[in-house]
Amino acid sequence: MIRWRKSSRSEGSVNGGCVEVARLDARLGIRDSKDPNGPKLTLPAGSFSELLTRIKSGELDL
């Protein structure tokens, strides 16, 4: 069973939108909590870590 977890930064967001993540063996999944059956992004764990680092540094304008 896949266990999705909400981002701690998602609390109090506009329209209840949240980012959720789940461990999928050697990969991590990312989805929009408003559309749990919709598209999901999956990344190797190392790539996920790199993505978070780039977002936090402001390199990616998300």
Secondary structure, DSSP 8 states (H G I E B T S, - for coil): ----EE-GGGTT-GGG--EEEEEETTEEEEEETT-TTS--EEEEHHHHHHHHHHHHTTSS--
